[in-house]
Amino acid sequence: MQTAALRHELGEEHSYEFVQGTMEWPMAPELEHISDATKPHFSYHNNTPESALEALGALDEYLASETPFDGILAFSQGAGLALIYARYFLHLHPERPLPFRCLLLFSPAIPLIFP
């Protein structure tokens, strides 16, 4: 939803995969005017180190099984997760290239558990 206008402007020659968070999460009250509170909302992690590491592992598995990707286009918590993933991946695998060529991140929300 947050990237719809940008995706529209980029045209139809691109394809997108949407990676949903897996933790059911309460809707933020400030989203009331743009989201349906009766439908489930999701998060990638709950701001604990264990949960964030699980989210990084899940993203790593997804990217390993679905690559190649030209890039990651993400907003808010997804953008923060993608940014942390890139740093995490390069730390663990300095000899390997990232499984994508670019990151387009909007309003990344970085969990406080990461320095």
C-alpha positions as CSV (number, residue, x, y, z in Angstrom):
1,M,0.0,0.0,0.0
2,Q,2.7,2.5,1.0
3,T,4.7,1.9,-2.2
4,A,1.7,1.7,-4.6
5,A,2.3,5.1,-6.2
6,L,6.0,4.4,-6.8
7,R,5.3,1.0,-8.2
8,H,2.7,2.6,-10.6
9,E,5.2,5.1,-11.8
10,L,7.9,2.4,-12.4
11,G,5.6,0.8,-14.9
12,E,4.4,-2.7,-15.6
13,E,7.8,-4.2,-16.7
14,H,8.7,-4.9,-13.1
15,S,7.3,-7.7,-10.9
16,Y,7.0,-7.6,-7.2
17,E,6.9,-10.1,-4.4
18,F,5.4,-9.1,-1.1
19,V,6.9,-10.7,2.0
20,Q,4.5,-10.4,4.8
21,G,5.4,-10.4,8.5
22,T,4.4,-13.6,10.3
23,M,3.6,-12.3,13.7
24,E,0.0,-11.1,14.2
25,W,0.2,-7.6,15.6
26,P,-2.2,-4.9,16.7
27,M,-2.8,-2.2,14.2
28,A,-1.2,1.1,15.1
29,P,-3.9,3.6,16.0
30,E,-2.5,6.2,13.6
31,L,-3.3,3.9,10.7
32,E,-7.0,3.9,11.5
33,H,-7.8,6.2,8.5
34,I,-5.9,4.0,5.9
35,S,-6.3,0.5,7.3
36,D,-9.1,-1.8,8.3
37,A,-8.9,-2.6,12.0
38,T,-11.1,-5.7,11.6
39,K,-8.4,-7.4,9.4
40,P,-5.3,-8.9,10.8
41,H,-2.1,-6.9,10.8
42,F,1.4,-8.4,11.0
43,S,4.9,-7.7,12.1
44,Y,8.2,-9.2,11.2
45,H,9.4,-9.2,14.9
46,N,8.5,-8.0,18.3
47,N,11.6,-6.0,19.1
48,T,13.3,-8.8,21.0
49,P,16.7,-10.0,19.9
50,E,15.4,-13.6,19.5
51,S,12.5,-12.5,17.4
52,A,14.6,-10.2,15.2
53,L,17.1,-12.9,14.6
54,E,14.3,-15.3,13.6
55,A,13.0,-12.6,11.2
56,L,16.5,-12.3,9.7
57,G,16.8,-16.0,9.3
58,A,13.4,-16.3,7.7
59,L,14.3,-13.5,5.2
60,D,17.6,-15.2,4.5
61,E,15.8,-18.5,3.8
62,Y,13.3,-16.7,1.5
63,L,16.0,-14.9,-0.4
64,A,18.1,-18.0,-0.8
65,S,15.2,-20.0,-2.2
66,E,13.7,-17.3,-4.4
67,T,16.8,-15.4,-5.8
68,P,17.8,-13.7,-7.9
69,F,16.2,-10.3,-7.1
70,D,17.2,-7.0,-8.6
71,G,16.4,-5.2,-5.4
72,I,14.3,-4.8,-2.3
73,L,11.7,-2.0,-2.1
74,A,10.5,-1.7,1.4
75,F,8.8,0.7,3.8
76,S,8.9,1.1,7.6
77,Q,9.6,-2.1,9.5
78,G,10.3,-4.0,6.3
79,A,12.8,-1.3,5.3
80,G,14.5,-1.6,8.7
81,L,14.6,-5.4,8.4
82,A,16.1,-5.2,4.9
83,L,18.8,-2.8,6.0
84,I,19.7,-4.9,9.0
85,Y,19.7,-8.0,6.8
86,A,22.2,-6.5,4.4
87,R,24.5,-5.6,7.3
88,Y,24.0,-9.0,8.9
89,F,24.6,-10.9,5.6
90,L,27.8,-9.0,4.8
91,H,29.1,-9.6,8.3
92,L,28.4,-13.3,8.1
93,H,29.5,-13.7,4.5
94,P,32.0,-11.0,3.5
95,E,33.1,-13.1,0.5
96,R,29.6,-13.4,-1.0
97,P,27.6,-10.8,-2.8
98,L,24.2,-9.8,-1.4
99,P,21.3,-11.7,-3.0
100,F,20.0,-8.5,-4.5
101,R,21.6,-5.5,-6.3
102,C,20.0,-2.6,-4.6
103,L,17.9,-1.4,-1.7
104,L,15.1,1.2,-2.0
105,L,14.1,1.9,1.6
106,F,11.5,4.4,2.8
107,S,11.2,5.4,6.4
108,P,13.2,2.4,7.8
109,A,12.2,1.6,11.4
110,I,15.2,0.1,13.0
111,P,14.5,-1.9,16.2
112,L,16.2,-0.6,19.3
113,I,17.8,-4.0,19.9
114,F,20.4,-3.3,17.1
115,P,23.3,-0.9,17.7
